[in-house]
Amino acid sequence: MWAYMFWFLLGSLGAHRFYVGRWSTGLAFFIFTIGSTLIEIFILEPMTNITWDTKENISIGITVLIWIFLLRDLFLIRKFVDEVNEPAVSEIFE
């Protein structure tokens, strides 16, 4: 249940992946989200030689990419949680 809450509230920052112990991919989510936000603020925004449509298309592309991975993770969270809980469950029933 907590993994889904983290996914819903902080998914783009990889919180759900950190919670289930997948630190490397959680860090990749975090770096990609923060990095793309910083690129949009500090690089794309000040550029005057590209049109607003181009800036908007880049922003939409980045957002769509993040959401594709988030939707994928929505269906994988159960598997991640089961992998984390498996040793504890097997220890209880032995």
N, C-alpha and C positions, 0 to 999 in steps of 0.2 A: 504494500500500500504506500509506504513512504517513497519508494522509488518512483511511483507514478506521480506523487505530489511534487517531488523534485523535478521530474520531467516537465510537468505542467507549469511550475512557477519559474524554474531556473534552467530549463532544458537547453536553451541555446548556449549557456555557459558550461554545459557538461556536468551539472550537479548530479544528475541521475547516474552517470557513469562513475563519478567519484564514489558515490554511495555504494555501488556494487563492486568496488575494487578494481575497476578498469581505469587506472590512473592515466595511462598513456593516451587512450582515446578521449578521456575526459579533458585532459590537458590540450589535446588537439582541438576539441570543440571550443574550449576557452580561448585559446590563442587565435583561432580562426574568427570567432565572433568579435573579440576585442580588436584584433588586427583589421578586420574589414570595417569596423566602426571608425577606427582611427584613420584609415585610408579615406573613407568618405568625408570625414570632417576636415582633415588637414591637407589632403591632396586634391580630391575632386571638387570640394566646395570652392577653394580659392582659384581654381583654374578658370580663366576667362576665355580661353581659346576653343573650348568645346561647348556645345549647346546644352541647354537644360535637358533635352530629350536624351542625349547620350549619358549624362549624369544619372538621370532617372533609370535608364535601362541597366546601367551597371549596378545601381542599388537594388533594383528589382531582381536581377540575376543572382546577386549575393544572397538576398533574402530567400529566394526560391531554393537555392542550393542548401542553405541551412535547414529549411523546412523539409526538404526531401529526406535529409538524414534524421531529423527529429521524428518524422512519421515512420521511418524505418525502425527507429529505436522504440517507438510505441509498441510495436509488435514483438520486439526482442527483449523488452524489460523482464517479462515473466521468465524467460530462459536464463537471463543473467542472475535473477534473484534465486532461482532454483539451483544454479551452479554454486552460488555462495552458501545456500542453506543445506546442500546435500551432505557435506561432512557432519554437520551437527545432527541432522535427522538420522543418518546411518549410525552415529554414535549412540543416540538415544535408544534405537531399536535393536542394538546388539546385546 
